[in-house]
Amino acid sequence: MIVRFGYVAMSLEIQDSSPSKTMTMARFAKLPDREAGLRELERIAAVNLHNTLRLLRHNVAEGIEMYRFSSKLIPLATHADLQDWDPFIALAEPFAEIGAYVRKHNLRVSFHPDHYTVLSTPRPEVLVSSVRDLRYHVRMLKAMGLDARSKNNIHIGGAYGDKPTAANRFVEHFAELDPDIQSRITLENDDKTFTVGETLEAAQRTGLPMVLDIHHHWTNSIGEPASDWWPEVAKTWESPLARTDVPEGEHLPPKIHASSPKSETDRRSHADGVKVGPLLDFLREAAKTSPQIDVMLEAKHKDRALFQLMKDFEAYQGDGVKILSGGKIEVDV
């Protein structure tokens, strides 16, 4: 099984490379010239996009083929008071440059809208803002010229005191989304509310591909190995929605999230790095049914954690693990 690794948004190795520079709405509201303020937001966004391209170049140089974009590329882009502002006109060139680089190097990229984006909500105003946020993420991917193989990963959302009803609302609200938003969504289990089984059921009902977070499963399960769920989760990546824009004869590999608990007393928070043993145990089981899998590392130390994990895998060479590049291994059954 071929396994590729990626990391989230920020680099600890490349100096002054944040793709998430921002401005608060409080600061914007105090500016005497609104139009000048909008131009400043666009300037900040241009810096974020420039840094994003720097990080992609860093990744390619290191052999890393996966990356999660920051959702904060355009400051205040979805704020309700700025809905008359269209920053994509001014930012068309840097967005297109990023997309061209992604396509040239065949990178797998994604977004993860924040936890305020919830389709299970019973509140109409929250649903409106959630759909607005999903539209923003789709617009960024389209501005890059990237098709539906680049996804926006979300959770089901809150239970609101009645988990089955909340799950039904998610399914109903998903059905009301525009098709171009639907085709770019993946669904992930969370660490407190919706388990792997419950998330898998929602994925199967909607036709969404599911991202299995093995750390979340450790903190929100009855103790069964995450690998027990893998064959059914992997099947969700064969659905029509998962295959949107995938060329005939090709396959978008299923994807997982991996991280390690910060401590025994704080098991939900992410540690600086990722422990190789539990992750390799999962990968060896997954290799029995999957020829390829992509792993997004959600570690505090970002790319530095990925580099350390690759060093840790070196100890297993000759024991069913082969290092293929700086961000890719092969795992035998």
C-alpha positions as a Markdown table, in Angstrom:
| # | Residue | x | y | z |
|---|---|---|---|---|
| 1 | Met | 0.0 | 0.0 | 0.0 |
| 2 | Ile | 1.3 | 3.5 | -0.9 |
| 3 | Val | 0.9 | 6.0 | 1.8 |
| 4 | Arg | 1.3 | 9.8 | 1.3 |
| 5 | Phe | 1.6 | 12.3 | 4.2 |
| 6 | Gly | 0.6 | 15.9 | 4.4 |
| 7 | Tyr | 0.3 | 18.6 | 7.0 |
| 8 | Val | -1.9 | 21.5 | 7.9 |
| 9 | Ala | -1.4 | 25.1 | 6.7 |
| 10 | Met | 1.6 | 26.3 | 8.6 |
| 11 | Ser | 5.3 | 25.6 | 8.4 |
| 12 | Leu | 7.7 | 25.6 | 11.4 |
| 13 | Glu | 10.7 | 25.3 | 9.0 |
| 14 | Ile | 10.1 | 28.2 | 6.6 |
| 15 | Gln | 10.4 | 31.6 | 8.4 |
| 16 | Asp | 7.7 | 34.3 | 8.1 |
| 17 | Ser | 5.5 | 32.1 | 5.9 |
| 18 | Ser | 2.1 | 32.4 | 7.6 |
| 19 | Pro | -0.8 | 32.0 | 5.1 |
| 20 | Ser | -3.2 | 33.2 | 7.8 |
| 21 | Lys | -2.3 | 36.9 | 8.4 |
| 22 | Thr | -5.5 | 38.7 | 9.2 |
| 23 | Met | -7.3 | 41.9 | 10.4 |
| 24 | Thr | -10.1 | 41.9 | 13.0 |
| 25 | Met | -13.5 | 43.3 | 12.2 |
| 26 | Ala | -13.1 | 45.6 | 15.1 |
| 27 | Arg | -9.9 | 47.1 | 13.6 |
| 28 | Phe | -11.6 | 47.4 | 10.2 |
| 29 | Ala | -14.6 | 49.2 | 11.6 |
| 30 | Lys | -12.4 | 51.8 | 13.1 |
| 31 | Leu | -10.8 | 52.7 | 9.7 |
| 32 | Pro | -11.9 | 56.1 | 8.4 |
| 33 | Asp | -11.8 | 55.0 | 4.8 |
| 34 | Arg | -13.8 | 51.9 | 4.0 |
| 35 | Glu | -12.5 | 51.5 | 0.5 |
| 36 | Ala | -8.9 | 51.8 | 1.7 |
| 37 | Gly | -9.7 | 49.2 | 4.3 |
| 38 | Leu | -10.9 | 46.8 | 1.6 |
| 39 | Arg | -7.7 | 47.3 | -0.3 |
| 40 | Glu | -5.7 | 46.6 | 2.8 |
| 41 | Leu | -7.6 | 43.3 | 3.3 |
| 42 | Glu | -6.8 | 42.4 | -0.3 |
| 43 | Arg | -3.1 | 43.3 | 0.3 |
| 44 | Ile | -3.1 | 41.0 | 3.3 |
| 45 | Ala | -4.7 | 38.2 | 1.3 |
| 46 | Ala | -2.1 | 38.6 | -1.4 |
| 47 | Val | 0.6 | 38.0 | 1.2 |
| 48 | Asn | -1.2 | 34.9 | 2.4 |
| 49 | Leu | -1.4 | 33.6 | -1.1 |
| 50 | His | 2.2 | 34.4 | -1.7 |
| 51 | Asn | 3.2 | 32.5 | 1.4 |
| 52 | Thr | 0.9 | 29.6 | 0.4 |
| 53 | Leu | 2.8 | 29.3 | -2.9 |
| 54 | Arg | 6.1 | 29.4 | -0.9 |
| 55 | Leu | 4.9 | 26.5 | 1.2 |
| 56 | Leu | 3.8 | 24.5 | -1.8 |
| 57 | Arg | 7.3 | 24.9 | -3.2 |
| 58 | His | 8.8 | 23.8 | 0.1 |
| 59 | Asn | 6.6 | 20.8 | 0.0 |
| 60 | Val | 7.6 | 19.8 | -3.5 |
| 61 | Ala | 11.3 | 20.2 | -2.7 |
| 62 | Glu | 10.8 | 17.9 | 0.3 |
| 63 | Gly | 8.7 | 15.3 | -1.5 |
| 64 | Ile | 5.4 | 16.1 | 0.2 |
| 65 | Glu | 2.4 | 15.7 | -2.1 |
| 66 | Met | -0.4 | 16.6 | 0.3 |
| 67 | Tyr | -1.3 | 20.0 | 1.9 |
| 68 | Arg | -4.3 | 21.6 | 3.7 |
| 69 | Phe | -4.8 | 25.2 | 2.8 |
| 70 | Ser | -5.5 | 27.8 | 5.5 |
| 71 | Ser | -9.2 | 28.8 | 5.5 |
| 72 | Lys | -8.1 | 32.3 | 6.4 |
| 73 | Leu | -6.5 | 33.2 | 3.1 |
| 74 | Ile | -8.8 | 36.2 | 2.7 |
| 75 | Pro | -9.4 | 38.0 | 6.0 |
| 76 | Leu | -13.1 | 38.7 | 6.8 |
| 77 | Ala | -14.2 | 37.2 | 3.5 |
| 78 | Thr | -17.4 | 35.8 | 4.9 |
| 79 | His | -18.2 | 38.5 | 7.4 |
| 80 | Ala | -21.9 | 39.5 | 7.1 |
| 81 | Asp | -21.0 | 43.2 | 7.0 |
| 82 | Leu | -18.7 | 42.8 | 3.9 |
| 83 | Gln | -21.0 | 40.8 | 1.6 |
| 84 | Asp | -20.8 | 43.6 | -1.0 |
| 85 | Trp | -17.1 | 43.1 | -1.4 |
| 86 | Asp | -15.7 | 40.7 | -4.0 |
| 87 | Pro | -12.0 | 40.2 | -3.3 |
| 88 | Phe | -11.6 | 37.5 | -6.0 |
| 89 | Ile | -11.2 | 40.0 | -8.8 |
| 90 | Ala | -8.1 | 41.6 | -7.3 |
| 91 | Leu | -6.7 | 38.2 | -6.2 |
| 92 | Ala | -7.3 | 36.4 | -9.5 |
| 93 | Glu | -3.6 | 36.2 | -10.5 |
| 94 | Pro | -2.2 | 34.8 | -7.2 |
| 95 | Phe | -5.0 | 32.3 | -6.9 |
| 96 | Ala | -4.4 | 31.1 | -10.5 |
| 97 | Glu | -0.7 | 30.8 | -9.8 |
| 98 | Ile | -1.3 | 28.5 | -6.9 |
| 99 | Gly | -3.7 | 26.3 | -8.9 |
| 100 | Ala | -1.2 | 26.0 | -11.8 |
| 101 | Tyr | 1.5 | 24.9 | -9.4 |
| 102 | Val | -0.8 | 22.3 | -7.7 |
| 103 | Arg | -1.8 | 20.9 | -11.1 |
| 104 | Lys | 1.8 | 20.9 | -12.4 |
| 105 | His | 3.0 | 18.8 | -9.4 |
| 106 | Asn | -0.1 | 16.7 | -9.0 |
| 107 | Leu | -0.6 | 17.7 | -5.4 |
| 108 | Arg | -3.6 | 16.8 | -3.3 |
| 109 | Val | -4.9 | 19.9 | -1.5 |
| 110 | Ser | -7.9 | 20.6 | 0.6 |
| 111 | Phe | -9.6 | 22.9 | 3.1 |
| 112 | His | -11.2 | 22.3 | 6.5 |
| 113 | Pro | -13.8 | 24.9 | 7.2 |
| 114 | Asp | -14.0 | 25.7 | 10.9 |
| 115 | His | -16.3 | 24.3 | 13.5 |
| 116 | Tyr | -18.8 | 27.1 | 13.0 |
| 117 | Thr | -19.7 | 25.5 | 9.6 |
| 118 | Val | -22.5 | 23.1 | 10.7 |
| 119 | Leu | -25.2 | 21.6 | 8.6 |
| 120 | Ser | -26.9 | 19.9 | 11.5 |
| 121 | Thr | -28.0 | 23.2 | 13.0 |
| 122 | Pro | -31.7 | 23.9 | 13.8 |
| 123 | Arg | -31.1 | 27.6 | 13.5 |
| 124 | Pro | -31.7 | 29.2 | 10.1 |
| 125 | Glu | -29.2 | 32.0 | 10.6 |
| 126 | Val | -26.4 | 29.5 | 11.4 |
| 127 | Leu | -27.3 | 27.5 | 8.4 |
| 128 | Val | -27.1 | 30.6 | 6.2 |
| 129 | Ser | -23.7 | 31.5 | 7.5 |
| 130 | Ser | -22.5 | 27.8 | 7.1 |
| 131 | Val | -23.6 | 27.7 | 3.5 |
| 132 | Arg | -21.9 | 31.1 | 2.9 |
| 133 | Asp | -18.7 | 29.6 | 4.3 |
| 134 | Leu | -18.9 | 26.5 | 2.2 |
| 135 | Arg | -19.5 | 28.8 | -0.9 |
| 136 | Tyr | -16.4 | 30.8 | 0.0 |
| 137 | His | -14.2 | 27.7 | 0.1 |
| 138 | Val | -15.6 | 26.5 | -3.2 |
| 139 | Arg | -14.9 | 29.9 | -4.7 |
| 140 | Met | -11.3 | 29.7 | -3.6 |
| 141 | Leu | -10.8 | 26.3 | -5.2 |
| 142 | Lys | -12.5 | 27.5 | -8.4 |
| 143 | Ala | -10.3 | 30.6 | -8.4 |
| 144 | Met | -7.3 | 28.2 | -8.3 |
| 145 | Gly | -8.8 | 26.4 | -11.3 |
| 146 | Leu | -9.0 | 23.2 | -9.2 |
| 147 | Asp | -11.7 | 20.7 | -9.8 |
| 148 | Ala | -13.8 | 18.6 | -7.3 |
| 149 | Arg | -10.9 | 16.3 | -6.5 |
| 150 | Ser | -9.9 | 19.1 | -4.1 |
| 151 | Lys | -12.3 | 18.8 | -1.1 |
| 152 | Asn | -13.7 | 20.8 | 1.8 |
| 153 | Asn | -13.7 | 18.5 | 4.9 |
| 154 | Ile | -16.4 | 19.1 | 7.5 |
| 155 | His | -18.0 | 17.4 | 10.5 |
| 156 | Ile | -21.7 | 16.6 | 10.9 |
| 157 | Gly | -21.9 | 19.3 | 13.7 |
| 158 | Gly | -23.7 | 19.5 | 17.0 |
| 159 | Ala | -26.2 | 17.0 | 18.4 |
| 160 | Tyr | -28.4 | 19.7 | 20.0 |
| 161 | Gly | -29.7 | 17.2 | 22.6 |
| 162 | Asp | -31.0 | 14.8 | 19.9 |
| 163 | Lys | -28.3 | 13.1 | 17.8 |
| 164 | Pro | -30.6 | 11.2 | 15.4 |
| 165 | Thr | -32.6 | 14.3 | 14.6 |
| 166 | Ala | -29.4 | 16.3 | 14.2 |
| 167 | Ala | -28.0 | 13.7 | 11.8 |
| 168 | Asn | -31.3 | 13.8 | 9.8 |
| 169 | Arg | -31.1 | 17.6 | 9.6 |
| 170 | Phe | -27.5 | 17.3 | 8.2 |
| 171 | Val | -28.7 | 14.9 | 5.5 |
| 172 | Glu | -31.7 | 17.2 | 4.7 |
| 173 | His | -29.6 | 20.4 | 4.6 |
| 174 | Phe | -26.9 | 18.7 | 2.5 |
| 175 | Ala | -29.5 | 17.8 | -0.1 |
| 176 | Glu | -30.4 | 21.5 | -0.4 |
| 177 | Leu | -26.8 | 22.6 | -1.3 |
| 178 | Asp | -25.8 | 23.5 | -4.8 |
| 179 | Pro | -24.2 | 20.5 | -6.6 |
| 180 | Asp | -20.8 | 22.2 | -6.9 |
| 181 | Ile | -20.7 | 22.5 | -3.1 |
| 182 | Gln | -21.9 | 19.0 | -2.6 |
| 183 | Ser | -19.3 | 17.5 | -4.8 |
| 184 | Arg | -16.4 | 19.0 | -2.9 |
| 185 | Ile | -17.4 | 17.9 | 0.6 |
| 186 | Thr | -15.9 | 15.1 | 2.7 |
| 187 | Leu | -17.3 | 14.1 | 6.1 |
| 188 | Glu | -15.2 | 13.4 | 9.2 |
| 189 | Asn | -16.0 | 11.8 | 12.5 |
| 190 | Asp | -15.4 | 14.0 | 15.5 |
| 191 | Asp | -13.9 | 13.5 | 19.0 |
| 192 | Lys | -17.0 | 14.1 | 21.2 |
| 193 | Thr | -20.3 | 13.7 | 19.4 |
| 194 | Phe | -20.6 | 11.7 | 16.1 |
| 195 | Thr | -18.7 | 8.4 | 16.2 |
| 196 | Val | -17.2 | 6.7 | 13.2 |
| 197 | Gly | -20.3 | 4.5 | 12.9 |
| 198 | Glu | -22.7 | 7.4 | 13.1 |
| 199 | Thr | -20.6 | 9.5 | 10.6 |
| 200 | Leu | -20.3 | 6.5 | 8.3 |
| 201 | Glu | -24.1 | 6.2 | 8.2 |
| 202 | Ala | -24.5 | 9.9 | 7.3 |
| 203 | Ala | -21.8 | 9.5 | 4.6 |
| 204 | Gln | -23.6 | 6.5 | 3.2 |
| 205 | Arg | -27.0 | 8.3 | 3.2 |
| 206 | Thr | -25.6 | 11.4 | 1.4 |
| 207 | Gly | -23.1 | 9.6 | -0.9 |
| 208 | Leu | -20.2 | 11.6 | 0.7 |
| 209 | Pro | -16.7 | 10.2 | 1.0 |
| 210 | Met | -15.7 | 9.8 | 4.6 |
| 211 | Val | -12.4 | 10.9 | 6.2 |
| 212 | Leu | -11.6 | 8.6 | 9.1 |
| 213 | Asp | -9.9 | 10.5 | 12.0 |
| 214 | Ile | -8.2 | 7.8 | 14.0 |
| 215 | His | -7.3 | 10.1 | 16.9 |
| 216 | His | -11.0 | 11.2 | 17.2 |
| 217 | His | -12.0 | 7.5 | 17.2 |
| 218 | Trp | -9.7 | 6.7 | 20.1 |
| 219 | Thr | -11.4 | 9.4 | 22.2 |
| 220 | Asn | -15.0 | 8.7 | 21.0 |
| 221 | Ser | -15.5 | 5.0 | 20.8 |
| 222 | Ile | -16.0 | 1.9 | 22.9 |
| 223 | Gly | -12.5 | 0.8 | 22.3 |
| 224 | Glu | -12.8 | -1.1 | 19.0 |
| 225 | Pro | -9.8 | -0.5 | 16.7 |
| 226 | Ala | -10.3 | 2.1 | 14.0 |
| 227 | Ser | -9.1 | -0.4 | 11.5 |
| 228 | Asp | -12.3 | -2.4 | 12.1 |
| 229 | Trp | -14.2 | 0.3 | 10.3 |
| 230 | Trp | -11.7 | 0.9 | 7.5 |
| 231 | Pro | -13.2 | -1.4 | 4.8 |
| 232 | Glu | -16.6 | 0.3 | 5.0 |
| 233 | Val | -15.1 | 3.8 | 5.2 |
| 234 | Ala | -12.9 | 3.1 | 2.2 |
| 235 | Lys | -15.9 | 2.1 | 0.2 |
| 236 | Thr | -17.4 | 5.6 | 0.5 |
| 237 | Trp | -14.6 | 6.8 | -1.8 |
| 238 | Glu | -16.1 | 4.8 | -4.6 |
| 239 | Ser | -19.4 | 6.8 | -4.6 |
| 240 | Pro | -20.3 | 9.1 | -7.5 |
| 241 | Leu | -19.7 | 12.2 | -5.4 |
| 242 | Ala | -16.2 | 10.9 | -4.5 |
| 243 | Arg | -15.4 | 10.3 | -8.1 |
| 244 | Thr | -16.6 | 13.7 | -9.4 |
| 245 | Asp | -13.9 | 15.0 | -11.9 |
| 246 | Val | -11.8 | 11.9 | -11.4 |
| 247 | Pro | -10.6 | 10.8 | -14.9 |
| 248 | Glu | -11.6 | 7.4 | -16.1 |
| 249 | Gly | -9.2 | 4.7 | -14.9 |
| 250 | Glu | -7.9 | 6.8 | -12.0 |
| 251 | His | -8.9 | 6.7 | -8.4 |
| 252 | Leu | -8.9 | 9.4 | -5.6 |
| 253 | Pro | -7.3 | 7.6 | -2.7 |
| 254 | Pro | -9.2 | 7.4 | 0.6 |
| 255 | Lys | -8.0 | 9.8 | 3.2 |
| 256 | Ile | -7.5 | 9.7 | 7.0 |
| 257 | His | -6.5 | 12.1 | 9.7 |
| 258 | Ala | -3.8 | 11.1 | 12.1 |
| 259 | Ser | -2.6 | 12.7 | 15.3 |
| 260 | Ser | -1.6 | 11.7 | 18.8 |
| 261 | Pro | -3.0 | 12.7 | 22.2 |
| 262 | Lys | -1.2 | 15.6 | 23.9 |
| 263 | Ser | -1.2 | 13.6 | 27.2 |
| 264 | Glu | -3.0 | 11.0 | 29.2 |
| 265 | Thr | -5.0 | 13.7 | 30.9 |
| 266 | Asp | -5.7 | 15.6 | 27.7 |
| 267 | Arg | -6.4 | 13.0 | 25.2 |
| 268 | Arg | -8.4 | 15.2 | 22.8 |
| 269 | Ser | -5.8 | 17.8 | 22.2 |
| 270 | His | -3.1 | 17.2 | 19.5 |
| 271 | Ala | 0.5 | 16.5 | 20.5 |
| 272 | Asp | 3.4 | 18.2 | 18.9 |
| 273 | Gly | 4.2 | 15.1 | 16.8 |
| 274 | Val | 2.6 | 11.8 | 15.8 |
| 275 | Lys | 3.6 | 8.5 | 17.4 |
| 276 | Val | 4.7 | 6.1 | 14.7 |
| 277 | Gly | 3.6 | 2.8 | 16.4 |
| 278 | Pro | -0.2 | 3.2 | 16.6 |
| 279 | Leu | -0.3 | 4.8 | 13.1 |
| 280 | Leu | 1.7 | 2.0 | 11.6 |
| 281 | Asp | -0.5 | -0.6 | 13.3 |
| 282 | Phe | -3.5 | 1.0 | 11.5 |
| 283 | Leu | -1.8 | 1.3 | 8.2 |
| 284 | Arg | -0.8 | -2.4 | 8.2 |
| 285 | Glu | -4.4 | -3.4 | 8.7 |
| 286 | Ala | -5.6 | -0.9 | 6.1 |
| 287 | Ala | -3.0 | -2.4 | 3.6 |
| 288 | Lys | -5.0 | -5.6 | 3.6 |
| 289 | Thr | -7.8 | -4.0 | 1.7 |
| 290 | Ser | -6.5 | -0.7 | 0.2 |
| 291 | Pro | -3.7 | -0.2 | -2.4 |
| 292 | Gln | -3.3 | 3.5 | -1.5 |
| 293 | Ile | -4.2 | 5.9 | 1.4 |
| 294 | Asp | -3.5 | 9.5 | 2.1 |
| 295 | Val | -2.8 | 10.7 | 5.6 |
| 296 | Met | -3.2 | 14.3 | 6.8 |
| 297 | Leu | -1.2 | 14.8 | 10.0 |
| 298 | Glu | -2.8 | 17.1 | 12.5 |
| 299 | Ala | 0.2 | 17.7 | 14.8 |
| 300 | Lys | 1.1 | 21.0 | 16.5 |
| 301 | His | 4.5 | 20.9 | 14.9 |
| 302 | Lys | 3.1 | 20.8 | 11.3 |
| 303 | Asp | 5.8 | 20.0 | 8.7 |
| 304 | Arg | 8.4 | 19.4 | 11.4 |
| 305 | Ala | 6.2 | 16.6 | 12.8 |
| 306 | Leu | 6.0 | 15.1 | 9.3 |
| 307 | Phe | 9.7 | 15.1 | 9.0 |
| 308 | Gln | 10.2 | 13.5 | 12.4 |
| 309 | Leu | 7.6 | 10.8 | 11.5 |
| 310 | Met | 9.4 | 10.0 | 8.3 |
| 311 | Lys | 12.6 | 9.6 | 10.4 |
| 312 | Asp | 10.7 | 7.3 | 12.8 |
| 313 | Phe | 9.6 | 5.1 | 9.9 |
| 314 | Glu | 13.2 | 4.5 | 9.0 |
| 315 | Ala | 13.4 | 2.2 | 12.0 |
| 316 | Tyr | 10.9 | -0.1 | 10.3 |
| 317 | Gln | 12.6 | -0.4 | 6.9 |
| 318 | Gly | 13.0 | -4.1 | 6.3 |
| 319 | Asp | 10.0 | -4.7 | 8.5 |
| 320 | Gly | 7.3 | -4.1 | 5.9 |
| 321 | Val | 8.0 | -0.4 | 5.4 |
| 322 | Lys | 9.9 | 1.2 | 2.5 |
| 323 | Ile | 10.6 | 5.0 | 2.3 |
| 324 | Leu | 9.7 | 6.3 | -1.1 |
| 325 | Ser | 10.3 | 10.0 | -0.7 |
| 326 | Gly | 10.2 | 12.7 | 2.0 |
| 327 | Gly | 6.5 | 12.3 | 2.3 |
| 328 | Lys | 5.6 | 8.9 | 1.1 |
| 329 | Ile | 6.1 | 5.3 | 2.2 |
| 330 | Glu | 5.1 | 1.8 | 1.1 |
| 331 | Val | 3.5 | -0.5 | 3.7 |
| 332 | Asp | 3.3 | -4.3 | 3.2 |
| 333 | Val | 0.6 | -6.4 | 4.8 |
